[in-house]
Amino acid sequence: MKDLRQIIKSVVREYLNEDISKYDYNISYNEFEDFDKSVWRKLARNEQEREAIEYMLCYLNKNEQKLEKWQIGAIFWHIGQLYAFINDYDNAVKYMSKDEVNYSIDKDYQMGTIAFLKNDIDSLKRYYLNGKHSYLNKPILKRFIDYFDEPYKKTYLE
């Protein structure tokens, strides 16, 4: 018999696995990013990364004209992270490298993360050592160095 945790996860997945087109895209960026209420974050927390990516792309498509460059960059960054979570590093790099990301993410952190995804330890170390990082980003780059052979999701979330 499945343990209770697996049953709960299964029920949550069934509940959230509805047609993406039914979601409300006419929400503010703050609602879109809200840690407790965000549709894409709920999907991602339930290991529905592809559904979260699809939702984010639809949201971006419908709201791009209303968003500032830094907001678009943050969305691209999160899409890249979700691709990295499912080990699709090519698409992760594609989204994390978009010009708009420069408006929302520290350049050295961005490039260090991309170096990790491209399996380039020398560049990763250089961005870690030379960069002026926020107190949040530097420890993440350090984990990328320390656990270089591990998948992105495991390293990022640990």
LINDA-V28583 format. One record per pair of residues at least 12 apart in sequence whose ideal C-beta (glycine too) atoms are under 10 Angstrom apart, sorted by sequence separation. I is the first residue (numbers start at 1). GAP is how many residues later the second one is. If there is no record, write none. Layout:
BEGIN
i=I gap=GAP
i=I gap=GAP
END
This chain:
BEGIN
i=27 gap=12
i=39 gap=12
i=40 gap=12
i=43 gap=12
i=44 gap=12
i=60 gap=12
i=63 gap=12
i=79 gap=12
i=80 gap=12
i=83 gap=12
i=84 gap=12
i=111 gap=12
i=112 gap=12
i=115 gap=12
i=116 gap=12
i=128 gap=12
i=129 gap=12
i=143 gap=12
i=144 gap=12
i=146 gap=12
i=39 gap=13
i=40 gap=13
i=42 gap=13
i=43 gap=13
i=79 gap=13
i=80 gap=13
i=82 gap=13
i=83 gap=13
i=97 gap=13
i=101 gap=13
i=111 gap=13
i=112 gap=13
i=114 gap=13
i=115 gap=13
i=128 gap=13
i=143 gap=13
i=25 gap=14
i=38 gap=14
i=40 gap=14
i=80 gap=14
i=81 gap=14
i=96 gap=14
i=97 gap=14
i=112 gap=14
i=113 gap=14
i=127 gap=14
i=128 gap=14
i=143 gap=14
i=24 gap=15
i=40 gap=15
i=60 gap=15
i=77 gap=15
i=79 gap=15
i=80 gap=15
i=81 gap=15
i=96 gap=15
i=111 gap=15
i=112 gap=15
i=140 gap=15
i=143 gap=15
i=23 gap=16
i=39 gap=16
i=40 gap=16
i=59 gap=16
i=60 gap=16
i=79 gap=16
i=80 gap=16
i=111 gap=16
i=112 gap=16
i=125 gap=16
i=128 gap=16
i=129 gap=16
i=140 gap=16
i=23 gap=17
i=38 gap=17
i=39 gap=17
i=40 gap=17
i=78 gap=17
i=79 gap=17
i=80 gap=17
i=96 gap=17
i=97 gap=17
i=110 gap=17
i=112 gap=17
i=124 gap=17
i=127 gap=17
i=128 gap=17
i=38 gap=18
i=57 gap=18
i=76 gap=18
i=77 gap=18
i=78 gap=18
i=80 gap=18
i=96 gap=18
i=108 gap=18
i=109 gap=18
i=112 gap=18
i=127 gap=18
i=140 gap=18
i=20 gap=19
i=40 gap=19
i=56 gap=19
i=57 gap=19
i=60 gap=19
i=76 gap=19
i=77 gap=19
i=79 gap=19
i=108 gap=19
i=109 gap=19
i=112 gap=19
i=125 gap=19
i=20 gap=20
i=23 gap=20
i=39 gap=20
i=56 gap=20
i=75 gap=20
i=76 gap=20
i=93 gap=20
i=97 gap=20
i=107 gap=20
i=108 gap=20
i=111 gap=20
i=124 gap=20
i=125 gap=20
i=76 gap=21
i=77 gap=21
i=80 gap=21
i=92 gap=21
i=93 gap=21
i=96 gap=21
i=106 gap=21
i=108 gap=21
i=110 gap=21
i=112 gap=21
i=124 gap=21
i=56 gap=22
i=57 gap=22
i=76 gap=22
i=92 gap=22
i=93 gap=22
i=108 gap=22
i=109 gap=22
i=16 gap=23
i=20 gap=23
i=32 gap=23
i=56 gap=23
i=73 gap=23
i=75 gap=23
i=76 gap=23
i=77 gap=23
i=108 gap=23
i=109 gap=23
i=121 gap=23
i=125 gap=23
i=32 gap=24
i=76 gap=24
i=77 gap=24
i=93 gap=24
i=107 gap=24
i=108 gap=24
i=109 gap=24
i=113 gap=24
i=116 gap=24
i=121 gap=24
i=124 gap=24
i=53 gap=25
i=54 gap=25
i=73 gap=25
i=75 gap=25
i=76 gap=25
i=80 gap=25
i=89 gap=25
i=92 gap=25
i=93 gap=25
i=106 gap=25
i=107 gap=25
i=108 gap=25
i=109 gap=25
i=112 gap=25
i=116 gap=25
i=16 gap=26
i=17 gap=26
i=52 gap=26
i=53 gap=26
i=56 gap=26
i=72 gap=26
i=73 gap=26
i=74 gap=26
i=75 gap=26
i=78 gap=26
i=92 gap=26
i=106 gap=26
i=112 gap=26
i=115 gap=26
i=15 gap=27
i=16 gap=27
i=32 gap=27
i=52 gap=27
i=53 gap=27
i=72 gap=27
i=73 gap=27
i=74 gap=27
i=76 gap=27
i=77 gap=27
i=89 gap=27
i=90 gap=27
i=106 gap=27
i=109 gap=27
i=110 gap=27
i=113 gap=27
i=116 gap=27
i=117 gap=27
i=121 gap=27
i=20 gap=28
i=23 gap=28
i=32 gap=28
i=53 gap=28
i=72 gap=28
i=73 gap=28
i=76 gap=28
i=77 gap=28
i=89 gap=28
i=90 gap=28
i=106 gap=28
i=109 gap=28
i=112 gap=28
i=113 gap=28
i=116 gap=28
i=120 gap=28
i=121 gap=28
i=16 gap=29
i=17 gap=29
i=53 gap=29
i=71 gap=29
i=72 gap=29
i=73 gap=29
i=74 gap=29
i=75 gap=29
i=76 gap=29
i=84 gap=29
i=88 gap=29
i=89 gap=29
i=105 gap=29
i=108 gap=29
i=109 gap=29
i=112 gap=29
i=115 gap=29
i=116 gap=29
i=119 gap=29
i=12 gap=30
i=13 gap=30
i=16 gap=30
i=20 gap=30
i=25 gap=30
i=29 gap=30
i=49 gap=30
i=52 gap=30
i=53 gap=30
i=69 gap=30
i=70 gap=30
i=73 gap=30
i=74 gap=30
i=80 gap=30
i=84 gap=30
i=87 gap=30
i=89 gap=30
i=106 gap=30
i=108 gap=30
i=111 gap=30
i=112 gap=30
i=115 gap=30
i=119 gap=30
i=15 gap=31
i=17 gap=31
i=20 gap=31
i=23 gap=31
i=32 gap=31
i=51 gap=31
i=69 gap=31
i=70 gap=31
i=72 gap=31
i=73 gap=31
i=74 gap=31
i=106 gap=31
i=109 gap=31
i=113 gap=31
i=116 gap=31
i=16 gap=32
i=20 gap=32
i=23 gap=32
i=27 gap=32
i=49 gap=32
i=50 gap=32
i=53 gap=32
i=68 gap=32
i=69 gap=32
i=70 gap=32
i=71 gap=32
i=72 gap=32
i=73 gap=32
i=77 gap=32
i=81 gap=32
i=84 gap=32
i=105 gap=32
i=106 gap=32
i=109 gap=32
i=112 gap=32
i=116 gap=32
i=12 gap=33
i=13 gap=33
i=18 gap=33
i=20 gap=33
i=21 gap=33
i=25 gap=33
i=26 gap=33
i=49 gap=33
i=50 gap=33
i=52 gap=33
i=53 gap=33
i=67 gap=33
i=69 gap=33
i=70 gap=33
i=71 gap=33
i=77 gap=33
i=80 gap=33
i=84 gap=33
i=108 gap=33
i=112 gap=33
i=12 gap=34
i=13 gap=34
i=17 gap=34
i=20 gap=34
i=21 gap=34
i=25 gap=34
i=29 gap=34
i=44 gap=34
i=48 gap=34
i=49 gap=34
i=69 gap=34
i=70 gap=34
i=80 gap=34
i=83 gap=34
i=116 gap=34
i=12 gap=35
i=13 gap=35
i=16 gap=35
i=20 gap=35
i=23 gap=35
i=24 gap=35
i=25 gap=35
i=28 gap=35
i=32 gap=35
i=40 gap=35
i=49 gap=35
i=53 gap=35
i=68 gap=35
i=69 gap=35
i=70 gap=35
i=106 gap=35
i=117 gap=35
i=12 gap=36
i=16 gap=36
i=20 gap=36
i=23 gap=36
i=25 gap=36
i=26 gap=36
i=27 gap=36
i=49 gap=36
i=50 gap=36
i=68 gap=36
i=77 gap=36
i=116 gap=36
i=9 gap=37
i=20 gap=37
i=21 gap=37
i=25 gap=37
i=26 gap=37
i=29 gap=37
i=41 gap=37
i=44 gap=37
i=49 gap=37
i=73 gap=37
i=80 gap=37
i=9 gap=38
i=13 gap=38
i=20 gap=38
i=25 gap=38
i=28 gap=38
i=29 gap=38
i=33 gap=38
i=40 gap=38
i=44 gap=38
i=47 gap=38
i=50 gap=38
i=53 gap=38
i=57 gap=38
i=20 gap=39
i=28 gap=39
i=29 gap=39
i=32 gap=39
i=40 gap=39
i=43 gap=39
i=47 gap=39
i=49 gap=39
i=56 gap=39
i=113 gap=39
i=116 gap=39
i=26 gap=40
i=38 gap=40
i=116 gap=40
i=29 gap=41
i=30 gap=41
i=33 gap=41
i=44 gap=41
i=29 gap=42
i=32 gap=42
i=33 gap=42
i=40 gap=42
i=53 gap=42
i=29 gap=43
i=32 gap=43
i=113 gap=43
i=29 gap=45
i=33 gap=45
i=29 gap=46
i=32 gap=46
i=92 gap=60
i=89 gap=62
i=89 gap=63
i=87 gap=64
i=88 gap=64
i=86 gap=65
i=87 gap=65
i=85 gap=66
i=86 gap=66
i=87 gap=66
i=84 gap=67
i=85 gap=67
i=86 gap=67
i=84 gap=68
i=85 gap=68
i=83 gap=69
i=84 gap=69
i=85 gap=69
i=81 gap=71
i=82 gap=71
i=84 gap=71
i=85 gap=71
i=80 gap=72
i=81 gap=72
i=84 gap=72
i=85 gap=72
i=81 gap=75
i=49 gap=104
i=47 gap=106
END
